[in-house]
Structures are given as structure tokens and as C-alpha cells.
Amino acid sequence: MTEDDLPDTPATTTCEAVAAVAEASRQWAAVTYSGRARVIHAIANALDTAAEDLIATAQEETNLPEGRLVGELKRTTFQLRLFADVVADGTFLDARIDRPDATWPMGAPRPDLRRMLMPIGPVLVFAASNFPFAFSVAGGDTAAALAAGNAVLVKAHSGHPRLSNATAAVVRAAGRAAGAPENLLRVIHETENGVTALQDPRIRAASFTGSIRGGRALFDIANARPEPIPFYGELGSVNPAFVAPTAASRHASEIVDGFLGSITGSRGQLCTKPGLLLVPAESSMLAMLRDADLPNPTPMLNDRIQKGFEADLAALATHSGVSTLLKGANSTDTSPGTTLLHTTLDKVLASPEALITEVFGPAALIVTYSDPAEVPELARTLAGQLTATIIAESDAASDITLAQDLLPILTEKAGRLLWNQWPTGVSVTYAQQHGGPYPATTAPTTTSVGTASITRFLRPVAFQNFPSTFLPDALNDGNPLSIPQHIDG
């Protein structure tokens, strides 16, 4: 079955799906935290049980190899279980209790105030193309929204519609069996229906992973609603990597191998691919990259992504300041080879908007510099990034100086900074930050990976002077839930 064979999802059906999810969200928010955690664990277990069929479907629709999909599904169920543990722990509620204080120093008595984070309401998730499990129907955004206490409506990606429906069926069946509301998760298809859902006043927040153009269009729609809603978009990033002089001379071969692995893994179809590499002009790295052995190309995710890659690569490669350093041969018409382009620092500084641009796929721009003191100037021209990498030796004066000059600039520009590691591995942890200033994301104060991402789908509510019988258990004296409480400062 192709996407064309899927039943049409007209606007009326989309509105019905929104209504069903809105009702389920009210029911889900009332479920106990232990009950919520139990359901999410059940969903993770069911996905693991269905792994063989789901992975087979994913292979048919995405051209991704089995090993990659096995690892991605493992990540998906791991993060579901991690969020279930977060729910059970209760720290995410950020419960704060200020008891009455007649002598409060501000000049007036302090009332009884109790504040916590509560579910924001039905969440619309726009699934990604390049992660059919981890950023799709049961991916990180869905896991965070469910953990926060919200039902989810997923706008499936056109690159894997059958997998989206199959995943949703597993999630819904597992949720029902564990006592969750019937419509805890629903899926719709087609861009128009995603827009209809985004405009529906019952949707209270939305998330997106994809292109700058598509994400910005949806972001503007979310903000143009009569009642604007939070829109958490992950859009685009070049992810620059800066190689300092001593590191380049000591570890040229190792750096080249790591870089090539990072840009060719998953055919470069990762939002954290380092698409811009700065190296010293006198380094042997340029020659090594020119003579590198490239992996045999395999098909990209789908025709639309391939066409976009070819168009963006052509625009960059034909710029007057750019030359082709290495171009791998295509294995088929649908399997473009890896391309490395070359330019110099001064040419980038003369035309930063044209040359510092994301090419989503197996390609990167190598920038050579002669004077390390000029490198921070390029960093200042960067737009917002998901990541920025420094490859340097901590015992070399030249590298220390460059790193010290770059660090305060890159801290302003990127959400995650790396030292002597490549950015394409994004670990799902408590301290992870996957976000950055625009255009990396539309909400630079948040992350879309890691347990902190749950805060996107919560909102604070304070209760002033309420009797204990009307308070949520999380805010009651005696701490009946045994969760962390912040009391009287």
C-alpha cells in the first residue's frame, strides 16, 4: 500500500480526530502518575513485541537498513520507559509551596501559594522523515507529551505512512489494554489536514521536526491563530566543526575518519550532521579528504529528499568561491555519492549567507584558514545552530587560545557544544540539549531530546489560599505522593 492508497483524511475527519484527542486528553490528565507510567511502559513493551513487523515495514518505506532501524526502535522504546520513570519520580512537576508569612519582607504579608506544572492540553506532533521511529508516531515528542499528561494527534510523515499507521495501532491497542483512554493517540495524513489541526482551537501545543521552510510556515500559522499556541519546531542547522592547528597536525587521520563517518552515516540525513568543517590551510587534512575512500552510496530516504539534496548541493557547488574537493560516484540514479566542497575563510566571510547553508544529505563544505585569529569572525556570522564542535588539544597554546576565543561566541550560537567528539550521536539523557537559537529551532529555551523536553507540554498553575481538600495531591502538606517539593524557599 502506498500513501495514495490510504483512506483520504478530509478536514471533517481531522476535526473529528481533534475532538476525540481533546476528550482523551481530559481523561488522561486525570489518570494517576503511577497509572500514567504503567501505560507508557506497556506501550514500550508492545512496540518491542511488534518490532519484527514494524522494522520490515520501515525498510520497505524508507530505504534505511535493518541495523539502523533496530537501533532506532530500541532508542524509541528506551525513551518511552525513561519518561515513564520521570512521571513516577514526580520531579517534573516542579511542586513549590510557600506557606503564609505575615512578616514577608516585601512589605505585605505573603499568602499561601502553591505552584506546579500541569498538562497543557492536546498536542499536535508533526512527524519527521529521517527518524521513522524516534521522531515519528511514538517518538520523543509523543513520549514527552504523553508523560506530561496530554493526548497526542500525530500528523504522519508522507515518507512512511504505512509504518505510521502500524505504529499507531500498536500504541492504541497497548494503551487500551493498560487502561488508557481510547483516543490517547490518533494519526492523520496529508499536509492540509495537519494545517487544519494546527488551526483548531482545541490543540494547545505543537511540535515539528523538518525543514526551515516547512517549519517556519507552520510556526507562523500557530502564531496567527486567534489564540496563539506554543510551537516547538526543530528546523535546520549546519553544525560547524572547528579544528585547531595542533589537533590538525597531531591527529589529522583520526579527525578525517571521524568527520567522514559523521557526514556519511545515515547518508548525511541527520539534523546534527557537521556540514561545515574549518581546518588549517597548511594541514594535511585537505589532501586526506581529497583522496579519501568513500562508502558505497545507498538510496536516500525518498525522492523528495533526494531532489532537495541535489538542488541545494548544486546551488552551493556552483558558487564562484567554491570548488569540488571530492565527489563520489552515484551507484544509481537514486543513490547520489558523497560530495566534499572546498572554499577559504575569506570567501565565506565575503558571502556567509550563500556559503553557510544546510545541505541535507551526504555533503559538506571544507573551509581552510591561514590565521586562527580570524576564525572567530566566521563563528560570529553563524545563525543559530543545534551543535558546534571544537577539535583541539588542551595542552597546546595555539589550540587553547582558539578555543577560548570561540567558546563564548559558540555558546551564544548553539544549543550543544562538543569537545573532540562529533555531533551526530544524540544521547537520550537527563542533561541532553537538542535545540538552539533560530533557525535551529523556534523555541531556543527548550530541548526536543532528553527528559527536559517534557516541560514543553506543561504549564504552571498556582493555587492561592485553597483548602487542602481542593488542592492537587502534589501540593498538599504531608506530601502524600512522596515527590520532591520546594517548601518556603
N, C-alpha and C positions, 0 to 999 in steps of 0.2 A: 504494500500500500504506500502511495506517495502522499505528499501533503494535499495534492489536488483531489485525492480520493477521500479525504477526511470530510465528515459532515460539515456543511457551512455553519458558521457561528455568527448569525446576524445580530444586529445591535440589541434586538429584543431579548435574545437568548443571553447575550452578555449582561444585560441589565438583570435578568433573572439570576444569573450566576453571582452577580454582585450582591443581590438581595439575599441569596442563600448563604453566602460567605459572611455577610453582615450579621445575620441572625446567629450563625455558628460562632462568630466572634464574641457575641454577648454571652453565649453559653460557655465558651472556652475560658473566658476571663473569670468565670465563677468557679472553675474547677480548682481544687486544692493544688498547692505546689507539688506535693508528692504525687498526686494523680496526674498532673501535667508531665512530670518527669517520667512516670511509668508509661504513658502513651508514647512519648518521644523515644524511649528505649525500645518499645515494641515496634515502632516504625523502622528504627535502625536494624533490628533483628530481622524484620520481614524483607528489607532490601537485601540484606546479606543472603537470606534464603533464596531470593529470586535472582541472585547475581548472574547465574549462567545465562538465563534467558535475556536479562537486561543487557548484558555485555554483548551478546550476539546481535541484538537489535542495534545497539550503539555502533558496532563495527560496520553494519550494513549502511548506516545513515551518515557516518561522519568521516570515514576513511582513517580513523585512529586505530593504532594497533592494539591487540588484545592486552599486552602487558601494561600499556599506558592506562587503558580503561579499567583494568583490575585494580591498579594503584589508586586511580581517581575515585572509584566506588568505595574503596577502603577508607580513603580520606573523608568521603561524604558521610559514611556511617559513623566514623570516628567523631566527626564534629557534631553530629546529632547527639551522640552519647555524651560528649563533653558539655553541650548545652543543657542536657538533662541534669547533669551533675551541678551545673551552675544554678539551675532552678531549685534543686533540692537544698543547696547551700544557703540561698537567700541573700547573699551579699549584694546581688544585683539590684535589690530593692532600694538600697541606699536609705534605709529607715533612719530618720532623725527625730528625736524627741527633745523639745525644750519645755520644761515644766514652768509653771507660773513663777515669776520673780518680781516681788514688789519693789526691790531695790535695784532693778536693772539700770546700769549706768547711763543709758541713752537719755534719761530724764523722764521717762514714763514707765510704768510697770510693764513687764513682759507677760503676755498672755500665754496660755497653754497652746503650744504649736507642735503639730506632729506632721511630718512630711515623708512621703515615699514616692517611688516611681510606680506607675500603673500602666496597663496596656493602652496603646494609643488608638487601637481600633483596627478594622480590616486593612490588610496590607496587600498592595499590588506589586508583584515581582515580575520584572521583565528578564527572562532567562537569557543567558549568554550562549554564543555559538561554540566557543572553543573549549568549554568545560561542560559536556552534556550531563554530567552528574553533579560535580562540586559547585557549579554556579548555575544550576538549572532547577528543575521542579522541586527536588528535595535538597537543594544546595544550601550554601551558607546563609543566604538572605532568608530563605524559608525557615531554616533551623532557628535563626535568631528571632524571627517574628513569632514562630510558634512558642519558643521558650518564653518570650515576653508576654504571652497570653493573647495573641491575636490569631484569627483565622487568616488564610492566605489565598489569594487569587493569583495564579501564575499565567502570564502571557507567554506561551511556549515559543521557543525559537523555531523559525522555519527550517533550520538545518537539521533538526531531529524531532519531527512531530510525532512519529510512532513511539519513539522512546519516551517522549514526554507523557503521552497517554498511558503507556505501560507503567511508568514510574508512579504516576498519579494513582493508578488503580491499586498498586501495591500499598501506597501510603494510606489511601482511603480505607481499604479493607483492614489493614492493621490498626488504624485509628479506631474504626468502629468496634473491632473485636476487643480493644482495650478500654472502651467506654467513652471515646471522644465523640463530639458532635458529628452528625452525618456529613456535613459540608465543611469540615475543618480545612480542606484544601480542594480547590477546583481549578481546572485548566481551561483556558480559552486559546484560540488560534487567530492569526491574521492581525496585521498592524492596525487596521481600522478598529478592530474590536478592543485592542489594547488602549487606543486613544479614547474610545467610548468609556472604558472602565476608568481610565485616569481622570476623566471629567466628571465621573459620577460622585455626587457629594457624600456617598456612604463610604468611599475609600478615604482612609485617613492618612496614609503614607505610601510611598512607592520607592522601589529601588530598581536600578538598571546597571547592566554591565555591557559595554559595547563601544561604538564609535563616538567621536566628538560630535559629529553632525547629528546622528540619531538621538544621542543623549541630550544634547542641547535643545533639540526640538521638543522633546518630552518634558524637560525641565521648564521650558517656557510655558508649556501647556499647564503644568502643575501650578505654576505661579500666576497664571492668568485666570484661574478659576475664581468664581465669586468668593470662595473661601480657600485661599491657597493652602497647600499641604507640603510637608517636608518631602523632598525628592532627593534620594541618595544615588547619584549617578557616578559610576566609575567610567571614565571616558577614554583618555589617551595619554600616553607617556613615552618619552624617548629613552629614559633611564640611562643617563650618561655615566660612563666609567672613565675615571682619570687615572692614568698610570704615571707614577712619579719616576724621575730619572734613575735612581739607584735600583728600584724594583725592576725596572725595564732591563737594566744591564745584568742583574743577578738571576732573574727568573723569566727571561724572555720566552723560552719554550713553554714553560708551565702556564704563563699568562695567555699565550696564544691558544694553547689547547683548551684552557678553561673558557676563554671567550668564545671560541668556535663551538664548543659544546653547548654554551648558553644560548647562542643565536640559532643553532640548528635543531635543538631539542624541540619536539612538537612542531617542527617545521617553522620555527620562529613565530608561531601563532599564540604568543603569550603576551599579556599586558606588561610583564616585567622584563621582556627581552631587552638587553642592552643594545640599543640601536645606534649609539654614538660612543666611539672609543677614542680617547685622546692619548697619544703616545709621543715620546721624544723623537724628533726628526732623525737623530743620529742612531737611534736604536735599531737593532737587527730585527725587531718585530715586524716592520713593514715588509721586509723581504720574506720572512717566515710566513706571513699571511698571504703574500702573493703566490708562494709556492705550496701552500697548504693542500693536503688531501681532504676533500670534502666527502661527506657521506652521500650515498646514492639518494637522489630525491624520491619522495613518495608523494602521492596526491595530497593536495591541501584539503581543508575541511569541506569546502563546497565551491561551486563555480563562482558564486558571488564574491566570496573572499578572495579567490584567485584573481578575478578580474580587478578587484580593488588593489590587490598587491601589485599586479603588473602596471596599472595606471600610476600608482604612487611611486613605484620604483623608476618608471620611465621619466616622470617629472623631475625626480632628484638626479638621476643619472645624466640627463641632458642639460643640467645647469652648467653654465660656462666655467665655473670654478671646480667642477667635479670630473674625475677620471675613474675608469673602471680598473680596480686593482686585481680582482679575481672574479671570474664568472663561471660557475659550474654549469655543465650541460644539462639540458632538460632530458629526463628519461622518457617522458611522454608529453603530449600537449597539456595534460592536466597536472604535470609534476615539474614545475619550474625549479631550476637549480639555484643554489645559494649564490648570492652576489655580494661582493665587498667593494665598496666605493671608497675613493680617497680624495681628500682635499686638505687644505692647510688652515691653520688657525686664523690668519689674517683674512682669508676669503670667507670664513664663517662669520667673523666679526663684521665684515662688509655686507653680508646678506643673511643675517641669522634666521629670519622668518622663513626663507626659502630652503635653508640647509638643515636647520634643526627641526625636523619633521618626522613623525612616526610613519614607518613603512611596515605594515602588519604582515609579517611573513619572514622568510629566510634571507634577510639582507641587513646590512649595517654600513654606516659611514665611519671611516677611519680618518681622524684629524691629527695631523702631525704639527708639533710645536717646537720652536727653537729656543725660546726663552720661557722657563717655568713661571717667571713673574707675570707673564701675560695671560696665563691660563685662567686665573680668577676672573678676568674680564669676560671670558666666554661664559663662565658659570653665572655671572650677573645677567646675561642675556636670556637665560633659560626661563621658560614658562614653568608652571607648576608640574612636578613630577611625582610619580609613585615612589621611585627609588633614585638614589645617586650612590655611586661606588667609588671608593678611593683604594687604589692598589699602591701600597707604599711600604717602605722599610722603616720601622720605628727607631732604628739605630743610625740612620743616615741623615745628616744635617739638611741636605737639599730636599729630601722627602718630607722631613718634619716641617720645614718651612712651608712647602707647598700645601701640605695637609692642614696646617694651622691657618693658612690664608683661605683655603677652600671651605673649611668646616662651617664657619658662621654663615657663609653665603648659601651653602647647600642645605643647612638647617632651615633656612627660610624658604627654600625652593622645593624640598622633597619631604615625603612622609616617613621614609625609611632610609637610613644611611648605612652603608656596608663598608667594612674594612677587610680587604683581601679575601672577599668572597663574592660570588656572582648572584645576581638578584632573582634568578628565575625560580628558585625554590621558595615558596611562601608557606612557612610552617603555621599550622593552626594551633595557637597557644594563647595563654592569658595575656602576654605582653605584645602580641603582634600588632603592627600598624600597617594597614593596607589602604592607603588614601593619601591625599596631598592637595596642595593648592590647585585651583582651576588652571588648566583644563584636565588635570589628572582626575579630579573629582569635582562634583558640585557642592560638596559639604566637607571642607578641609578639617573640620573638628571631629570627624568620625572615622571609623575603620569599617571595611566590609569583610575582614577576615579576623578571626580571634574572638574570644569571649566578650571583649568590649563592644563588639558590634551589636550586642543586644540593646544597648542604650538608644540606638536609632529608633526603636519601635516601642519606646516607653515615654511617658510624660509625667512630670512631677505634679502631685496634688498635695496640698497642705490642709489639715483639719485643725480649726481653731476653736478651742473650748468645748469640744464634743464630749459627751459622756462616753465611758468606755464601752457601753453596750452597742454604740453606733460606730465604733472605730474598727478598721481592719485589724485582724489579729497581729499583723506585723508591727502595729503601732501601739499595742496595748502594754500597760505596765505588767511586769511579771514575765514578759517575753514568752507567750505560750507556744510560739513556733520555734523557739531556741535559735533565732537567727541573729546576725550581728545588728546591734542598734547603737546609734551615736546619740548619747544622752547628755544634755546640758553642756554640750561642747567638749 
